[in-house]
Amino acid sequence: MCIVVLAFAIDAVVGEVPNAVHPLRWMGNLVAFLDRHISRGSKAGTRIKGMLSYILVLLIFGTVAVALSALSRHCLGEIGWIVVTALLFKVTFAVTSFRRHCRPIQRDLEAGDLDAAAAKTQMIVSRRTAGMDADHIASSCAETVSENLVDSAVSPSFWFGVLGLPGAVMFRCANLMDAMWGYLNERYGNLGFFVAKLDDVLGFVTSRASIVFVAIAAFILRMDWRSVIPKAVEGKGLTPSPNSAWSMVACAAALGIRMEKSGVYVMGEGDMPTVKDISRCCRLVELSSLLFFIAVCIPLYALVGVQVQMFFEDLILAAGGLI
């Protein structure tokens, strides 16, 4: 319990590690290095290379994470182990960072500076934002925040609960590599096939479970909680990904807004979001995440995940002759 609570507190108070020294930046650099040096051959051969690349990235970062937690337990005792594990877990998830990303965009929208708002929005979405109107900029922010409820909070905390640090790293590697390689084009269609499918599998349960916590959070925040689950089930196929639409439609329903990606999808039946709706979406997602951490992550980790993590820690300590 202490580890999960401390990790969540670090996220809320301190926020993200600077990008220059963030382990996910190092992970991305390694994935980019592999991308540049992997030759594309046959369909099957390239898919195998993509799978082996994922295994390599997971082994490197998973081993480093578990080794650090193992050494902290051996050298620093229980308190040191709790702190180090919480810090390592925090690296794999983000709950409040999107509020920090959205604030400058909201300020630009309030000042009427659409060009500046669009340029900042481009940093958090993959679509082209130049020339975008205020409604679609606000929608882009709400879409990103609501989608990342699953990818950045619920899924990594679930796998941490099930498998400890190895589980959180396992999900984060798959999710990051899917973001970099999961494109249906000539360059990545085969190389990213394995990580794209793995990311779908790892997020299958959590994407669907997330809507329950959105509904509970909406009830607490006096939003439209009754429509969350029915609308999410109805709109689950609105995105190409089998997992993305669940939390997005759920949040749109709770907020009573319409989120729109031009030419791709329309979620919700209300008006397009305003600047205030971005803040409302952040509150909804943050509370949904907190509820999931309390109800699922903490008990799972206490019962299962900590045992799995300590098993791997003991393997590393034994290999180093420390036990």
N, C-alpha and C positions, 0 to 999 in steps of 0.2 A: 504493500500500500504506500509506504513512504517513497519508494522510487517513482511510482506513477504520479503521485501528488507533487513531488519535487520537480519532476520533468515538466508537468503542466504549469507549475508556478514559474519556472525558468522561461518557458515560452511566453507567458503572459507579461512578465516583468522585464526580462532581458531581451527577448525576441530572438532573432536569427544571429548565428555566427557570421562575421563579415565574409562576404562572398569570396574574397581573395584566399581565405584560409578555410573555407567551408569544405568538409569532406565530400559533399556532393559535387562540388566543383572539381575536386580531384577525380572523383568517379567519372564525371563527364569528360574530363580530359583523357582518361584511360580509354573510355568508349570511343571517343573521337580518334585516338591513336589507332585503335583496332580497326575502325572504319577505314582509315587511310591505307592500312597495310594488308587488309584482307582482300584477296583476289576473288572476284565473282566467277564461278565456274558453272557447273550444272546446277539445276534447281535443287536436287537433293543435297549435293555437296555444299552449296551455299547455306542451306538451312541448317545443316549440321555445324558448319562454322559459326553460325549465329548462336546455336545452342551452346557450343563449347565456349564461345566468348562470354555468354552469361555465366556459365559455371566458373570461368576464370575470374571474372569481376566479383562474383559472390565469394569465392574462396579467399581472395585477397582481402576484401573489406570485411567479410564476416570473421575471418581469422584475426585480423587486427583488432576489431571491436571486442571479440571474446577474450583475446589475449590481454587487452588493457583491463577489462573487468576482472579477469582471473588474477592478474598481478596486483590489482588494487585490493582484492580480497586477501591475497597472501601477504602483502606488505603493509597495508593500511588498516586492516581490520574491517569490521562490519560497517562502521560509519563511512569510512573511505570508499568501500565497495558500493554502498548506497548512492553516494554522491557521484562517483564515476559512472555507474550504470545509468543513473538519471540523466547525466550529461550526454552519454552516448545514445540513449533512447531519444532524447530531445532532438538530436540531429536528424532522426528519421521522420519526424512529423512536424507540422506547423499548423497552428490554429489561429493565432492572432496576426500573423505576418501579412495576410491579405488586407486587413484593416489598415495597416501601415502603408501598404502599397496604394490603397484606394484614396487615402486622405488627400494627397497632393492633387489627384484627379478631381476630387470633389471641390477642392479650393479653386481649381481652374474653371470648373463648370459654374461655380457660384460667381466667379469674376467675369464669366462670359468669354473666356479665352478657349475656344474650342480647339484651336490648333495645338496649344500646349497640352490640353486634356487628351486629345487624340494621340499625341506623341507619347505621353506617359502610359496610355492604355495599351499601346503597341508592345510595351514591355511585359504585359501580363497575359496577352492573348496571341494566338497565332494568325488571326485574320488581319487583313489590311484595314487600318483605322484612319488613314489620311482622308480628310474630307467628311468624316462621319459626323452626324448631327448629335445633339446633346442626348436625345432619347436613346440612341443606339450606343453611345459611349457609356451611359448609365447601365444599359442592359448588358453590355459586355462585362462590366464590373460585377454585376449581380450574377451573371452566368458563371464567371470564373470562380467567384467566392463559393457559390452553391455546388459547383462540380467538385471543387477541392475539399468539400466536406468529406467525401469518400477517399480520394487519392491522398490527401495530405493529413487526415486526422483519423478517420474511422478504420481504414484498412491497416495502416502501420500499427495502430494501437491494438487492433484485434490480433494480428500476427505476433506482436510482442506478447500479448496475453497467452497465446497458444504455445509459442516456441521461445519466448524470451528474446534477447538481443539477436540471435541468429534469425528468428522469424521476422523481426522488424527490418533487418538488413536485407533479407531475402526479398521482401516486398519492395523495399525502396530500390534495389538494383533492378528488379523487373519493371517497375513503374518508370524509372528514369530512362532505361534503355528503350522502353516502348515509346517514350516521348521523343527519343532521338532517332529510333530506327523503325517505328511502327507505321510506316507509310506504304500504301499500296501503289508503288511506282517501280520503275525498272531497277533503281538502285537499291531499294530497301524491301521490296516485296518478298524476297526470299530470305535475305539476311535478317530481317526483323520479324520473320514469321513466328519463331519460337517465343520470343519475348512478348510479342503482341498477344498470342494465345495464352501464355502464362499470366500476363497481367489481367486478362479477362477472367481466368480461372480464380486467381487470388482475390479479385474484387467482386466475384459473383455474389457471395453471401453478404458481404459488407454493404454493397450498394443497395441491396434490397432491405437489409436490416436498418439502414440509415433513415429510411422514411418514417419508421416508428418513432425514432428519437426526434425527428423534425416535428412530428405531430405533437409529441409531449412538450417540446420546447415552445411550439406555437401556442399550445394551451396556456403555458405559464406566462407567455408574453402577450396573451390576449389577442392573438392573431386567428386566422381562419383555420383552426386545427382540424375541423371535421372533414374538410375537402382534401386534406393532404394525401392520405393513403388511396382513396378512390381515384384521384386525379393522377397520382404517380403510377398506379397500375395501368390506367388508361393510356398514359403518354409514354410508357416505358420504351417504345420503339421509335421515338422521334429522332434519335441520334444514331449514326452508324455503329457506334460502340454499344454492346449489349448492356453496359453498366452505367454509362454517363447520365442518361436521362432521368434515372430514378430520383436522385437527390435534387436535380435541377427543377424538374416539374413539381416535386414536393415543396421546394422553397417558393416557387412562383405561386403555387396554390395558397400557401400559408400567408404570403405577403399580399395576395390579391392583385398581382401585377402580370403583365405580359412580357416575356423575354423573347427577343427576336434576333436571330442571326440571318441576315438577308439572304434569301435564296436557299436556305438550308432547313430551318425549322422555326416554328412559333410555339412557345410554351406559355400556358396560362391564358386567361380570358379577360383580364383587366386592362388598365391603361399601361403604357410603357413606363418603366421606373423613372423616378426623379432622383435628385441628389440625396434626399432623405431616405429613399428606399435602399440605397447602397448601404447606409449605416444600419438600417433595419435588417437587411440581409446578413450583414456581419454579426449582429447580435444573435440572430436566429441560428446561424451556423456555429458560432462560438458556444452557445448554450447547448445545442444539440451534441456537439463534440464533448463538452464537459459531462453531460448525462451519459454518453456512451462510455467514457473513461470510468465513471463511477459504477455503472451498472454491469459493464462487460469486461473492460480491460483489467480493472483491479482484481475482481474475483478470479478471472481466468489466470492471471499471472501468479496470484497467490497459490492457486491449486495446481497449475500445470507448468506455466512458462518458466517460473523460477527453477523448477527441477530440471527442465531441459537445458536451460542456460548453464546451471551449475555442473551438469554432466559434461558439457563441452568444455567448460572452464577446467574441470578436473583432468580432462584428457590433455589439455595444453600444459597444465602444471606438471602432469606426470611425464609428458614428453620432454619437458625442460628439467626434469629431475628435482622438482621443487616439492613433490609429495611422494 
